[in-house]
Amino acid sequence: MTLFGSDLTKVERRMLKNSAETKSVFLEETNLIEFGLKLMWDSTGITQKARKDFAENPNLVANTNLFGRNRQLLTNSYSCMLFATYGTQFVNLRVVLENNNLMRLFNFSHRQAYSWLDKDKQNEFSPKIQSRFKKCKTHKHFSPSSVLRKIHKKTGHNKAKTSAAKIYGQLCDYTHPNFLGWQELMGIQGSSEVLLELPVFVGENTDNSLKVMLYLILYSFKTFVETFNPYIDVYTANQLAEWQEKYNKIMPKYMGK
């Protein structure tokens, strides 16, 4: 049995080859990513604990949704990285960054969280919350740039804002039809540049992918803790601390790249 069927076994073989090479060259980093993803999936139970307070906290409702999206997007992004489809990975990671920024905004402003939810969800809140936010627009659109400005205006962290904006710009280069997305699909045959038949493991591309992905897993944990801290048990807190410790040991070699 094959994943895609007999007509695409060649593609599957290359995917497995790229995955094996990625894990071999970047064993410590891929182990940390898998630890982080498992922790994200295990933390679903934390969001369930928060359900008892949903009626009074629009940010809990909105951020449960966004955390679930990020959990899936990061899992898919890791698969893309293993298979050397780096551009597709970055498309997913851009959404992860946007979701995390939105989660931070909703923790600062429950009014904004309420306006993001559809009418059916709004009707599930207590009469007190519905009365408080009754003038909010339904399904308000939040542009990534405006969200970034708002959350860093609240925190006053100019360095963090600059760093986030830089990463977001890099991810946009792969989301839109810019040159970077084209470059990784090309190879050299003789003296000519040609479209590669199949994705190929490239250490430099993987190195950059790992740096961004690990940063966004960390950011996802920060927004998760910021949202659900009262519901986090001791075991999960210890797991988060262990992941952070491993992250702190790995990331210095990526600084400045």
C-alpha positions as CSV (number, residue, x, y, z in Angstrom):
1,M,0.0,0.0,0.0
2,T,1.3,3.4,-0.9
3,L,0.3,6.8,0.3
4,F,-0.8,8.3,-3.1
5,G,-1.2,5.2,-5.2
6,S,1.1,3.3,-7.6
7,D,1.3,6.1,-10.1
8,L,3.1,8.4,-7.6
9,T,5.5,5.9,-5.9
10,K,8.4,7.8,-7.3
11,V,7.2,10.9,-5.5
12,E,6.8,9.0,-2.3
13,R,10.3,7.5,-2.5
14,R,11.7,11.0,-2.8
15,M,9.6,12.3,0.1
16,L,10.9,9.5,2.3
17,K,14.5,10.0,1.2
18,N,14.3,13.8,1.9
19,S,12.7,13.1,5.3
20,A,15.4,10.6,6.3
21,E,18.2,13.0,5.2
22,T,16.6,15.9,7.1
23,K,16.3,13.9,10.3
24,S,19.8,12.6,9.9
25,V,21.5,16.0,9.4
26,F,19.2,17.9,11.9
27,L,18.5,15.2,14.5
28,E,18.4,17.5,17.5
29,E,16.2,20.1,15.9
30,T,13.7,17.6,14.4
31,N,13.5,15.8,17.8
32,L,12.7,19.2,19.5
33,I,10.0,20.0,16.9
34,E,8.4,16.6,17.4
35,F,8.5,17.1,21.2
36,G,6.8,20.5,20.7
37,L,4.1,19.2,18.3
38,K,3.3,16.3,20.7
39,L,3.0,18.8,23.5
40,M,0.7,21.0,21.4
41,W,-1.6,18.0,20.7
42,D,-1.5,16.9,24.3
43,S,-2.4,20.4,25.4
44,T,-5.8,20.1,23.8
45,G,-7.1,18.9,27.1
46,I,-6.2,22.3,28.7
47,T,-8.5,24.1,26.3
48,Q,-11.3,21.7,27.3
49,K,-10.8,22.7,31.0
50,A,-11.4,26.3,30.0
51,R,-14.8,25.6,28.5
52,K,-16.5,26.2,31.8
53,D,-15.5,29.8,31.6
54,F,-16.3,30.4,27.9
55,A,-19.6,32.2,28.5
56,E,-17.7,35.1,30.2
57,N,-14.5,35.2,28.2
58,P,-14.6,35.8,24.4
59,N,-10.8,35.5,24.2
60,L,-10.9,31.9,25.5
61,V,-13.4,31.0,22.7
62,A,-11.5,32.7,20.0
63,N,-8.1,31.5,21.0
64,T,-9.2,27.9,21.4
65,N,-10.1,28.0,17.7
66,L,-6.8,29.7,16.8
67,F,-4.7,27.4,18.9
68,G,-6.3,24.4,17.2
69,R,-5.5,25.9,13.8
70,N,-1.9,26.4,14.7
71,R,-1.6,22.9,16.1
72,Q,-2.6,21.5,12.7
73,L,-0.7,24.1,10.6
74,L,2.5,23.4,12.4
75,T,2.1,19.7,12.0
76,N,1.5,20.2,8.3
77,S,4.5,22.6,8.1
78,Y,6.8,20.0,9.7
79,S,5.7,17.5,7.0
80,C,6.5,20.0,4.3
81,M,9.9,20.6,5.7
82,L,10.7,16.9,5.9
83,F,9.7,16.4,2.3
84,A,11.8,19.5,1.2
85,T,8.7,21.5,0.1
86,Y,10.0,24.6,1.9
87,G,7.9,27.1,0.1
88,T,4.7,25.4,1.0
89,Q,5.9,25.2,4.6
90,F,6.4,28.9,4.7
91,V,2.9,29.6,3.4
92,N,1.5,27.7,6.4
93,L,3.9,29.3,8.8
94,R,2.8,32.8,7.8
95,V,-0.7,31.9,8.9
96,V,0.7,30.6,12.2
97,L,2.4,33.9,12.8
98,E,-0.8,35.8,11.9
99,N,-2.9,33.6,14.3
100,N,-0.5,34.1,17.2
101,N,-0.5,37.8,16.7
102,L,-4.3,37.7,16.7
103,M,-4.3,35.6,19.9
104,R,-2.2,38.2,21.6
105,L,-4.6,41.0,20.5
106,F,-7.6,39.1,21.8
107,N,-5.9,38.6,25.2
108,F,-5.5,42.4,25.4
109,S,-9.0,43.1,24.1
110,H,-12.0,40.9,24.7
111,R,-14.0,43.3,22.7
112,Q,-11.9,42.5,19.6
113,A,-12.3,38.8,20.3
114,Y,-16.0,39.1,20.6
115,S,-16.3,41.0,17.2
116,W,-14.2,38.3,15.5
117,L,-16.7,35.5,16.3
118,D,-19.9,34.9,14.3
119,K,-23.4,35.7,15.6
120,D,-24.1,32.2,16.7
121,K,-21.0,32.2,18.9
122,Q,-21.8,35.6,20.3
123,N,-25.3,34.4,21.3
124,E,-23.7,31.7,23.5
125,F,-22.1,34.3,25.8
126,S,-23.8,35.4,29.1
127,P,-26.3,38.3,28.9
128,K,-23.7,40.5,30.7
129,I,-21.1,39.9,28.0
130,Q,-23.7,40.3,25.2
131,S,-24.9,43.6,26.6
132,R,-21.3,44.8,27.1
133,F,-20.3,44.2,23.5
134,K,-23.7,44.5,21.8
135,K,-22.4,47.4,19.5
136,C,-19.5,45.3,18.2
137,K,-19.4,44.5,14.5
138,T,-19.8,40.8,13.6
139,H,-16.9,39.1,11.8
140,K,-14.7,42.1,11.9
141,H,-11.7,41.8,9.5
142,F,-8.2,42.1,11.1
143,S,-5.4,42.9,8.8
144,P,-2.0,41.4,9.8
145,S,-0.3,44.8,9.8
146,S,-2.9,46.5,12.0
147,V,-2.8,43.6,14.5
148,L,1.0,43.8,14.7
149,R,0.8,47.5,15.4
150,K,-1.8,47.1,18.1
151,I,-0.2,44.3,20.0
152,H,3.3,46.0,20.1
153,K,1.7,49.3,21.0
154,K,0.4,47.5,24.0
155,T,3.6,45.8,25.0
156,G,6.0,48.6,23.9
157,H,8.6,46.0,22.7
158,N,10.0,47.8,19.6
159,K,12.7,45.1,19.2
160,A,10.1,42.3,19.2
161,K,8.0,44.3,16.7
162,T,11.0,44.7,14.3
163,S,11.9,41.0,14.6
164,A,8.3,39.9,14.0
165,A,7.9,42.2,11.0
166,K,11.2,40.9,9.5
167,I,10.1,37.2,9.8
168,Y,6.6,38.1,8.5
169,G,8.2,39.8,5.4
170,Q,10.3,36.7,4.8
171,L,7.3,34.4,5.0
172,C,5.4,36.7,2.6
173,D,8.2,36.3,0.0
174,Y,7.1,32.6,-0.2
175,T,3.4,33.2,0.0
176,H,3.4,35.6,-3.0
177,P,4.9,34.7,-6.4
178,N,8.2,36.3,-5.6
179,F,11.6,35.1,-6.6
180,L,12.5,33.2,-3.5
181,G,9.6,30.7,-4.1
182,W,10.8,30.2,-7.6
183,Q,14.5,29.8,-6.7
184,E,14.0,26.7,-4.5
185,L,12.3,24.8,-7.3
186,M,15.1,25.3,-9.7
187,G,18.3,23.2,-10.4
188,I,21.2,23.3,-12.8
189,Q,21.4,20.8,-15.7
190,G,24.6,21.4,-17.7
191,S,24.7,25.2,-18.1
192,S,21.0,25.7,-17.9
193,E,18.6,26.3,-15.1
194,V,15.7,23.8,-15.1
195,L,12.6,23.1,-13.0
196,L,13.4,20.2,-10.7
197,E,11.5,17.0,-11.4
198,L,11.1,16.4,-7.6
199,P,11.9,18.4,-4.4
200,V,15.4,17.9,-3.2
201,F,16.8,18.2,0.4
202,V,18.9,21.3,0.7
203,G,20.7,21.9,4.0
204,E,20.7,25.7,3.7
205,N,16.9,25.7,3.1
206,T,16.2,23.3,5.9
207,D,18.4,25.3,8.2
208,N,16.3,28.4,7.5
209,S,13.1,26.5,7.8
210,L,14.1,25.1,11.2
211,K,14.9,28.5,12.6
212,V,11.5,29.9,11.7
213,M,9.5,26.9,12.7
214,L,11.1,26.6,16.1
215,Y,10.6,30.3,16.7
216,L,6.9,30.0,15.8
217,I,6.4,26.9,18.0
218,L,7.9,29.0,20.9
219,Y,5.5,31.9,20.0
220,S,2.6,29.5,19.9
221,F,3.4,28.2,23.4
222,K,3.7,31.8,24.7
223,T,0.3,32.8,23.4
224,F,-1.1,29.5,24.7
225,V,0.2,30.1,28.2
226,E,-0.9,33.7,28.0
227,T,-4.5,32.6,27.2
228,F,-4.8,29.4,29.3
229,N,-2.4,29.8,32.2
230,P,-5.1,29.4,34.9
231,Y,-6.0,25.9,33.5
232,I,-2.4,24.5,33.0
233,D,-1.5,21.6,35.3
234,V,1.9,21.0,36.8
235,Y,2.8,18.2,34.4
236,T,2.1,20.4,31.3
237,A,3.9,23.4,32.9
238,N,7.0,21.1,33.5
239,Q,6.8,19.9,29.9
240,L,6.7,23.5,28.6
241,A,9.7,24.4,30.7
242,E,11.6,21.4,29.4
243,W,10.8,22.3,25.8
244,Q,11.9,25.9,26.5
245,E,15.2,24.8,28.0
246,K,16.0,22.6,25.0
247,Y,15.0,25.5,22.7
248,N,17.4,27.9,24.5
249,K,20.3,25.4,24.0
250,I,19.7,25.0,20.3
251,M,18.8,28.5,19.1
252,P,22.1,30.3,19.7
253,K,23.7,28.7,16.7
254,Y,20.9,30.2,14.5
255,M,21.3,33.7,15.8
256,G,22.5,36.1,13.2
257,K,21.6,33.8,10.3
